């Protein structure tokens, strides 16, 4: 088994049962390090701080009407 970065992501390379070289994203395996947030939260938190901050910004933007303008600007 070998670890390399290919296609912009870390991948685990291995030989399949038929002897062919195969790979999967490291995040699909237990070879990847545990996410720090998951370790610290230990199952006690349903939301990450970064996600809550983004939610707050989106709510504030929608209340001021800027969310609609910014979406239209991005779509055109």
Order of alpha helices (4+ residues) and beta strands (2+ residues): beta-beta-beta-alpha-alpha-alpha
